[in-house]
């Protein structure tokens, strides 16, 4: 039996042409969040500069994915500021958040595709919700984004026909369809094989290089962290314990960090 060939985009091994700016695009200021009296975030402070790829790491249950939901306004902290592109989104009403969300794409852990919609309709959804594009323009955008993630010709497939890795890539195509300034990833390489995970990492880097997208990644995958990250931030005991590069984390004298890095090695 002949093995099915899977095509992936070839990502040039070139140095990023992105010029990093000093401009802060995301800032969390003294963010506190609790549920049923249980404190999850107890004063989170974090700055993300335009064009950075920042990985949020930490043990399960420390509130990493919760933080992503707060960044798009799905959940509100008890107090503190979450400043996106110069605007504190915490006091904003739902209709006021729409404009902010037009600049943010998100890839959820399970891709979160609409099961009853084709690949085409999944990617078209945010374009119809957030733009005034005509249908032929929407089609062009969909074809362009699918080509970027290596899934040309899959427009008519249903989610049930896709592998886990393909679902992730469709989810990524949908996340970038509106050409956001910021992308949030929740465990982008979880549940897929190592080869596909490597291609997802390459795609994240490619989007930064080509489009200058600011990226926050929540992940336990230390290979992913090492490969793509400009800055790591570790959540521990409700706060950002420390920030730094991969090399700084790998050589850290802080026991919590040493234990986390050691436990994550394969």
Secondary structure as GFF3:
##gff-version 3
##sequence-region A 1 266
A	DSSP	beta_strand	24	35	.	.	.	ID=ss1
A	DSSP	beta_strand	38	49	.	.	.	ID=ss2
A	DSSP	beta_strand	53	57	.	.	.	ID=ss3
A	DSSP	alpha_helix	64	71	.	.	.	ID=ss4
A	DSSP	beta_strand	79	84	.	.	.	ID=ss5
A	DSSP	beta_strand	87	88	.	.	.	ID=ss6
A	DSSP	alpha_helix	94	101	.	.	.	ID=ss7
A	DSSP	beta_strand	104	107	.	.	.	ID=ss8
A	DSSP	alpha_helix	119	130	.	.	.	ID=ss9
A	DSSP	alpha_helix	135	148	.	.	.	ID=ss10
A	DSSP	three_ten_helix	159	161	.	.	.	ID=ss11
A	DSSP	alpha_helix	164	176	.	.	.	ID=ss12
A	DSSP	beta_strand	182	186	.	.	.	ID=ss13
A	DSSP	alpha_helix	194	211	.	.	.	ID=ss14
A	DSSP	beta_strand	214	218	.	.	.	ID=ss15
A	DSSP	alpha_helix	222	228	.	.	.	ID=ss16
A	DSSP	beta_strand	231	236	.	.	.	ID=ss17
A	DSSP	beta_strand	239	244	.	.	.	ID=ss18
A	DSSP	alpha_helix	246	250	.	.	.	ID=ss19
A	DSSP	alpha_helix	255	263	.	.	.	ID=ss20
###
